[in-house]
Amino acid sequence: MSVSNETPENHAVPVVSADARGSVGIVTMRRPDRLNALTGESMDQLRDSLVDLGRSDDIGVIVLRGEGRAFCAGLDLKDGRVNPLAADPVEEFHDMLVAGVEVIWAIRSVPQPVIAVIQGHAVGAGFALAAAADLRMIAADARFSAPFLNLGMTVGDLGLSWFLPRLIGHGRATRTFLDAGTIDAETAVKWGLAQEVSADPFGDALDMAHRLCGLPRYGVRSSKTLINASAGASLRDHLDSEARAQVIGALTKNAVQAMDRASQRSKEKK
């Protein structure tokens, strides 16, 4: 999860766009100046875009990407209220995580395979978005990081503690989480987190998507369903448990102090 100290800008265009190239749906996060950090607005648009494309019989594969030099820098906690009517900060933060849960669930529940295109940083919730995808095509500068413990919080963020052990193994995931470490592109491929490092990850993702679209639609969609089922049937419960644990962790004294220190370092660098 990333924390921003800037106030939100007014967007003249949607912060998430969705379009199609033939049978391939493309969902793009469009806050490059904020490294595509997730806001309440962008999470709602991400969910709606994925669900709308998922309902289309014309779309065979969905490609998820971030505009600019990063995939997604995590949750932008200074974006403003997800729920202006929330009675207190605990309720508000929980609402924000629940909005993120709905995005993760959309990625997993749409019938089409979702290919994430990763360049630059995929941090916290951005790491979770990437991990939730069915496939990942990455650039040489891709970096996956989960710095939660450095912030006094838990590693349970939008399904990441469920996905990562299944993708790279329990031991590697545990080491990554407890070290608050970063997985670079070469290691991501070596560990099976990504399919390959590409000089043109978006172009290669489109090529892969078009190839998949050429396969029998029923087989591709049913295969995704079966693969999901093989990973376990408790993801939704796990997502809800993570959201509750993360709220509690974020409100502890250690977390507040860690965030204050991070905020001060950010100010000193400017």
Salt bridges, closest charged atoms under 4 A:
GLU6 OE1 - ARG34 NH1 3.43
GLU9 OE2 - HIS11 NE2 3.81
GLU9 OE1 - ARG31 NH2 3.68
ASP44 OD1 - ARG47 NH1 3.40
ASP48 OD1 - ARG47 NE 3.03
ASP52 OD1 - ARG55 NH1 3.83
GLU67 OE1 - ARG30 NE 3.65
ASP76 OD2 - ARG31 NH1 3.39
ASP76 OD2 - ARG34 NH2 3.13
GLU92 OE1 - ARG81 NE 3.60
GLU102 OE2 - ARG236 NH2 2.87
ASP134 OD1 - ARG108 NH1 3.26
ASP134 OD2 - LYS224 NZ 3.07
ASP179 OD2 - ARG175 NE 2.36
GLU242 OE2 - HIS238 NE2 3.35
